[in-house]
């Protein structure tokens, strides 16, 4: 009989082992701010305004929000952050979080920078994945036209060929360097094109091992079925299938567009339906040989996956399953899973402070919009601070 995994996300000594007292106090201030919607919105708004006015706020941001949620401004700085995580068994994914200008030169620069992250990641044993958004590599308007069945102009055909070439360059590099690579999910009105690019890369590079993973936003009511169908195609064609289910990131935009344009809302009716399909995707993946990245800040889903792995005899160190969270969030999940021997990766965003502001704005919104996320993080930090006051062996400031 399999032994049920012993793991608790309430073990705060493990969760915050990497944090000094000073770092913990900084976390306290950050999550205290995020826990107050008005102050959080005001602070982010003022920071964005300050950058537009070229005011000297970069140093403050690096010591607060940016420093907590991002690995650094450069690949080298982010590798330092990743190596610190690695000391506790938590691995990293370098994630370029800069939004480009949307021209061919910008797409080439983004592709080259992500390619550099792959080269640097391959030099370590603690950065097993790369990641990219297809919209960083080509014009999303072209993908919109393709999905809508519209004919491309000759110049658009040429631009789309370049986009495909950039996708292939990154997937091939991951394959050749012995890495894995994640294709991020984006908006539904061009997601089908992204899916096709991901499946084409899987068919090419997922023969001997699973290299390319596609992402599924489970707040879409069709995502579970899309994942299952894509897996069946992979089985039929004889390649390994990689999936990263997430709950999702564009819900409000999706709903607004569906209402505006008069088509069926692609979003689940409620959070319960999203949670149900998320867990169903995880269970299906475990039971059917899918290579899985479980990207979630949900403790219940994470714990359920450890139970399913145990039930189906999947070793915690198998590369069939990775758990994933964002840098600066849910350390109680990441560090306790790693301590128990599971494979855990943190997305480590990086880029110049002023260019990462859109990412930080989304993180602030996410922490205040996800039910209880900032409250939960804030409460855990407060509890750890109290624990350290009453116990010996605290990290030095």
C-alpha positions as CSV (number, residue, x, y, z in Angstrom):
1,X,0.0,0.0,0.0
2,X,1.3,3.5,-0.8
3,X,2.2,5.6,2.2
4,X,0.1,8.8,2.4
5,X,2.4,11.8,2.0
6,X,3.0,13.7,5.3
7,X,2.9,17.4,4.4
8,X,1.5,20.5,6.0
9,X,1.3,24.0,4.5
10,X,1.1,25.3,8.0
11,X,4.8,24.6,8.8
12,X,5.9,28.2,8.8
13,X,9.5,27.5,9.9
14,X,10.0,25.7,6.6
15,X,7.9,28.2,4.6
16,X,10.0,31.2,5.7
17,X,13.4,29.4,6.3
18,X,15.0,31.6,3.6
19,X,13.9,34.9,5.1
20,X,15.8,36.9,7.6
21,X,14.0,38.9,10.3
22,X,14.5,42.0,8.2
23,X,13.1,40.4,5.1
24,X,10.1,39.1,7.0
25,X,9.4,42.7,8.3
26,X,9.6,43.9,4.7
27,X,7.1,41.2,3.7
28,X,4.9,42.4,6.5
29,X,4.8,45.9,5.1
30,X,4.2,44.8,1.5
31,X,1.3,42.5,2.3
32,X,-0.2,45.0,4.8
33,X,-0.3,47.4,1.9
34,X,-1.7,44.9,-0.5
35,X,-4.3,43.9,2.1
36,X,-5.8,47.4,1.8
37,X,-7.3,47.8,-1.6
38,X,-7.4,51.6,-1.5
39,X,-3.8,52.0,-0.4
40,X,-2.6,49.4,-2.8
41,X,-4.3,51.0,-5.8
42,X,-3.1,54.4,-4.8
43,X,0.5,53.2,-4.3
44,X,0.6,51.5,-7.7
45,X,-1.0,54.4,-9.4
46,X,1.5,56.9,-7.9
47,X,4.4,54.6,-8.8
48,X,3.2,54.4,-12.4
49,X,2.8,58.2,-12.5
50,X,6.2,58.7,-11.0
51,X,7.8,56.6,-13.8
52,X,6.0,58.6,-16.5
53,X,7.2,61.8,-14.9
54,X,10.7,60.4,-14.6
55,X,10.8,60.9,-10.9
56,X,13.5,59.0,-8.9
57,X,11.4,56.2,-7.4
58,X,13.3,53.2,-8.8
59,X,15.3,52.7,-5.6
60,X,12.1,52.6,-3.5
61,X,10.4,50.1,-5.9
62,X,13.5,47.8,-5.8
63,X,13.3,47.7,-2.0
64,X,9.6,47.1,-1.9
65,X,7.2,45.6,-4.5
66,X,9.7,45.0,-7.2
67,X,12.2,43.4,-4.8
68,X,9.6,41.1,-3.4
69,X,7.9,39.9,-6.6
70,X,10.8,40.1,-9.1
71,X,14.2,38.4,-9.2
72,X,16.0,41.5,-10.5
73,X,16.4,43.7,-13.5
74,X,18.8,41.4,-15.4
75,X,19.3,37.7,-16.0
76,X,22.4,37.7,-13.8
77,X,20.5,39.3,-10.9
78,X,17.6,36.8,-11.3
79,X,20.0,33.9,-11.3
80,X,21.2,35.1,-7.9
81,X,17.6,35.0,-6.6
82,X,17.2,31.6,-8.2
83,X,20.3,30.2,-6.5
84,X,19.0,31.3,-3.1
85,X,15.8,29.4,-3.7
86,X,17.8,26.4,-4.8
87,X,19.4,26.1,-1.4
88,X,15.9,25.1,-0.1
89,X,15.1,22.7,-3.0
90,X,12.9,25.2,-4.8
91,X,13.8,25.6,-8.5
92,X,13.2,28.6,-10.8
93,X,12.0,29.7,-14.2
94,X,13.4,32.9,-15.5
95,X,10.4,34.9,-16.8
96,X,11.1,38.0,-18.9
97,X,8.2,40.2,-17.8
98,X,8.6,43.2,-20.2
99,X,5.9,44.1,-22.6
100,X,7.5,45.0,-26.0
101,X,6.6,47.7,-28.5
102,X,4.9,45.3,-30.9
103,X,7.1,45.7,-33.9
104,X,9.4,43.2,-35.7
105,X,12.5,44.6,-34.1
106,X,10.9,44.3,-30.6
107,X,9.9,40.7,-31.3
108,X,13.4,39.8,-32.3
109,X,14.8,41.4,-29.2
110,X,12.4,39.5,-27.0
111,X,13.2,36.2,-28.7
112,X,16.9,36.8,-28.3
113,X,16.6,37.7,-24.6
114,X,14.5,34.6,-23.9
115,X,17.0,32.5,-25.8
116,X,19.7,33.9,-23.4
117,X,17.6,32.8,-20.4
118,X,17.6,29.3,-21.8
119,X,21.4,29.3,-22.3
120,X,22.0,30.5,-18.8
121,X,19.4,28.2,-17.3
122,X,21.1,25.2,-18.9
123,X,24.3,26.1,-17.1
124,X,22.6,25.3,-13.7
125,X,20.8,22.3,-12.2
126,X,18.1,24.5,-10.6
127,X,16.4,26.2,-13.6
128,X,14.8,23.3,-15.6
129,X,12.3,25.4,-17.6
130,X,12.1,28.3,-20.0
131,X,8.9,30.2,-20.7
132,X,7.5,32.6,-23.3
133,X,4.3,34.3,-24.4
134,X,3.6,34.1,-28.2
135,X,2.5,37.7,-28.2
136,X,6.0,38.6,-27.2
137,X,7.2,37.0,-30.5
138,X,4.7,38.3,-33.0
139,X,1.7,40.5,-33.7
140,X,-1.5,39.2,-32.0
141,X,-3.7,40.9,-34.6
142,X,-2.4,38.4,-37.1
143,X,-3.4,35.5,-34.8
144,X,-6.8,37.1,-34.4
145,X,-7.3,37.2,-38.2
146,X,-6.2,33.6,-38.5
147,X,-8.6,32.4,-35.8
148,X,-11.4,34.4,-37.3
149,X,-10.8,32.7,-40.7
150,X,-9.7,35.9,-42.4
151,X,-7.2,35.9,-45.2
152,X,-3.8,37.4,-44.4
153,X,-2.1,39.9,-46.6
154,X,1.3,38.9,-48.1
155,X,3.1,41.1,-45.5
156,X,1.1,39.4,-42.7
157,X,1.9,36.0,-44.1
158,X,5.6,37.0,-43.9
159,X,5.2,38.3,-40.3
160,X,3.4,35.1,-39.2
161,X,6.2,33.0,-40.7
162,X,8.7,35.0,-38.6
163,X,6.6,34.5,-35.5
164,X,6.5,30.7,-36.1
165,X,10.3,30.8,-36.6
166,X,10.8,32.5,-33.3
167,X,8.6,29.9,-31.5
168,X,10.5,27.1,-33.1
169,X,13.9,28.7,-32.3
170,X,13.0,28.7,-28.5
171,X,11.5,25.3,-28.5
172,X,14.4,23.8,-30.4
173,X,16.9,25.5,-28.0
174,X,15.1,24.1,-25.0
175,X,15.2,20.6,-26.6
176,X,18.9,20.9,-27.5
177,X,19.9,22.3,-24.1
178,X,18.1,19.6,-22.2
179,X,15.5,22.0,-20.8
180,X,11.7,22.1,-20.8
181,X,9.7,25.1,-22.0
182,X,6.2,26.5,-21.2
183,X,4.0,28.2,-23.7
184,X,1.8,30.7,-21.8
185,X,-1.9,30.9,-22.4
186,X,-3.4,34.2,-23.6
187,X,-6.8,35.6,-24.8
188,X,-9.4,33.2,-26.2
189,X,-9.9,35.1,-29.5
190,X,-6.4,34.0,-30.6
191,X,-5.6,31.1,-28.2
192,X,-6.4,28.5,-30.9
193,X,-3.5,29.7,-32.9
194,X,-1.2,29.5,-29.9
195,X,-2.4,26.0,-29.2
196,X,-1.6,25.0,-32.8
197,X,1.9,26.4,-32.5
198,X,2.4,24.6,-29.2
199,X,1.2,21.2,-30.6
200,X,3.3,21.6,-33.7
201,X,6.4,22.1,-31.5
202,X,5.3,19.1,-29.3
203,X,5.0,16.8,-32.3
204,X,8.5,17.9,-33.3
205,X,10.4,18.0,-30.0
206,X,8.4,15.8,-27.5
207,X,9.5,12.4,-28.9
208,X,12.2,11.1,-26.5
209,X,11.2,13.3,-23.5
210,X,8.6,16.0,-22.7
211,X,10.1,19.4,-23.7
212,X,7.1,21.6,-24.7
213,X,4.1,22.3,-22.4
214,X,0.9,24.1,-23.4
215,X,-1.1,26.2,-20.8
216,X,-4.8,25.8,-20.2
217,X,-6.8,28.5,-18.4
218,X,-9.5,26.5,-16.5
219,X,-11.7,29.5,-16.0
220,X,-12.7,28.8,-19.6
221,X,-15.6,26.3,-19.6
222,X,-14.1,24.4,-22.7
223,X,-10.5,24.0,-21.4
224,X,-10.9,20.6,-19.8
225,X,-12.2,19.2,-23.0
226,X,-9.5,21.0,-25.1
227,X,-6.8,19.4,-22.9
228,X,-8.3,15.9,-23.2
229,X,-8.7,16.2,-27.0
230,X,-5.1,17.5,-27.4
231,X,-3.8,14.7,-25.3
232,X,-5.6,12.1,-27.4
233,X,-4.1,13.6,-30.6
234,X,-0.7,13.3,-29.0
235,X,-1.3,9.6,-28.2
236,X,-2.5,9.0,-31.8
237,X,0.6,10.7,-33.2
238,X,3.0,9.2,-30.8
239,X,4.5,12.2,-28.9
240,X,4.6,13.1,-25.2
241,X,2.0,15.6,-24.0
242,X,2.9,18.4,-21.6
243,X,0.2,20.5,-19.9
244,X,0.2,23.4,-17.4
245,X,-3.3,24.0,-16.1
246,X,-3.9,27.4,-14.4
247,X,-7.0,28.9,-13.1
248,X,-6.6,31.9,-15.4
249,X,-5.7,35.6,-15.8
250,X,-7.9,37.5,-18.2
251,X,-11.5,36.9,-16.9
252,X,-12.8,40.5,-16.8
253,X,-11.4,41.3,-20.3
254,X,-12.9,38.1,-21.7
255,X,-16.3,38.8,-20.3
256,X,-16.3,42.4,-21.4
257,X,-15.4,41.5,-25.0
258,X,-18.0,38.7,-25.2
259,X,-20.7,41.1,-24.1
260,X,-19.5,43.8,-26.4
261,X,-19.3,41.6,-29.5
262,X,-22.3,39.5,-28.7
263,X,-20.8,36.0,-28.6
264,X,-21.1,33.3,-25.9
265,X,-19.2,34.1,-22.7
266,X,-16.2,31.7,-22.7
267,X,-15.8,31.9,-18.9
268,X,-17.1,29.5,-16.3
269,X,-20.3,30.5,-14.4
270,X,-18.6,30.7,-11.0
271,X,-15.4,29.9,-9.2
272,X,-16.6,26.5,-8.1
273,X,-16.8,25.4,-11.7
274,X,-13.3,26.7,-12.3
275,X,-12.0,24.8,-9.2
276,X,-13.9,21.7,-10.3
277,X,-12.4,21.7,-13.8
278,X,-8.9,22.6,-12.5
279,X,-8.8,19.6,-10.2
280,X,-10.3,17.4,-12.9
281,X,-7.5,18.4,-15.2
282,X,-4.9,17.6,-12.6
283,X,-6.6,14.2,-11.9
284,X,-6.9,13.4,-15.6
285,X,-3.2,14.3,-16.2
286,X,-2.0,12.0,-13.3
287,X,-4.2,9.1,-14.4
288,X,-3.4,9.3,-18.1
289,X,0.3,9.9,-18.4
290,X,0.3,13.6,-19.1
291,X,3.5,15.5,-18.2
292,X,2.1,18.0,-15.7
293,X,3.0,21.4,-14.3
294,X,0.5,22.2,-11.6
295,X,0.5,26.0,-11.4
296,X,-1.5,27.1,-8.5
297,X,-1.6,29.0,-5.2
298,X,-4.4,26.9,-4.0
299,X,-3.4,24.7,-1.0
300,X,-6.3,22.2,-1.5
301,X,-5.4,21.5,-5.1
302,X,-1.7,21.1,-4.3
303,X,-2.4,18.7,-1.4
304,X,-4.9,16.8,-3.6
305,X,-2.2,16.3,-6.2
306,X,0.3,14.8,-3.7
307,X,-2.5,12.3,-2.8
308,X,-3.1,11.4,-6.4
309,X,0.6,11.0,-7.1
310,X,0.8,8.7,-4.1
311,X,-2.2,6.7,-5.2
312,X,-0.8,6.2,-8.7
313,X,2.7,5.5,-7.6
314,X,4.3,8.6,-9.1
315,X,7.6,9.3,-7.3
316,X,7.8,12.9,-5.9
317,X,11.1,13.3,-7.9
318,X,9.6,12.0,-11.2
319,X,9.7,14.6,-13.9
320,X,6.1,13.7,-14.7
321,X,4.9,16.3,-12.2
322,X,6.1,19.8,-11.2
323,X,4.4,22.1,-8.8
324,X,4.6,25.9,-9.6
325,X,4.0,29.2,-7.9
326,X,5.0,32.8,-8.5
327,X,8.1,34.3,-6.9
328,X,7.1,36.1,-3.7
329,X,3.8,34.3,-3.2
330,X,2.7,31.1,-1.5
331,X,6.1,30.2,0.0
332,X,4.2,28.0,2.5
333,X,3.2,25.8,-0.4
334,X,6.5,26.0,-2.4
335,X,9.0,25.4,0.4
336,X,7.0,22.7,2.2
337,X,6.5,20.8,-1.0
338,X,10.2,21.0,-1.7
339,X,11.1,20.0,1.8
340,X,8.9,16.9,1.4
341,X,10.8,16.0,-1.8
342,X,8.5,17.2,-4.5
343,X,9.6,19.0,-7.6
344,X,8.8,22.7,-7.3
345,X,9.5,25.6,-9.6
346,X,8.9,29.3,-9.0
347,X,8.3,31.8,-11.8
348,X,11.0,34.4,-11.3
349,X,10.0,37.5,-13.3
350,X,12.7,40.0,-14.3
351,X,13.3,43.2,-16.3
352,X,14.0,46.9,-15.8
353,X,11.9,48.2,-13.0
354,X,9.9,50.8,-15.0
355,X,9.2,48.1,-17.7
356,X,7.9,45.6,-15.2
357,X,5.3,47.9,-13.8
358,X,2.5,46.3,-15.8
359,X,3.4,42.9,-14.2
360,X,3.5,44.4,-10.7
361,X,0.2,46.1,-11.3
362,X,-1.3,42.7,-12.2
363,X,0.3,41.1,-9.1
364,X,-1.2,43.8,-6.8
365,X,-4.6,43.3,-8.5
366,X,-4.3,39.5,-8.2
367,X,-3.5,39.7,-4.5
368,X,-6.5,41.8,-3.8
369,X,-8.9,40.1,-6.1
370,X,-8.1,36.4,-5.4
371,X,-10.3,35.6,-2.5
372,X,-8.3,36.1,0.6
373,X,-4.9,35.9,-1.1
374,X,-3.2,38.9,0.4
375,X,-5.0,38.3,3.7
376,X,-3.7,34.8,3.7
377,X,-0.1,35.8,2.9
378,X,-0.3,38.6,5.5
379,X,-1.6,36.3,8.2
380,X,1.1,33.8,7.6
381,X,3.8,36.5,7.9
382,X,2.3,37.7,11.1
383,X,2.2,34.2,12.5
384,X,5.9,33.6,11.6
385,X,6.9,36.8,13.2
386,X,5.1,35.8,16.4
387,X,6.7,32.3,16.2
388,X,10.2,33.8,15.9
389,X,9.6,36.0,18.9
390,X,8.9,33.0,21.1
391,X,11.5,30.5,19.7
392,X,15.2,30.3,19.5
393,X,17.2,29.8,16.3
394,X,15.8,32.7,14.3
395,X,17.6,33.9,11.1
396,X,19.8,36.9,11.8
397,X,18.8,40.3,10.4
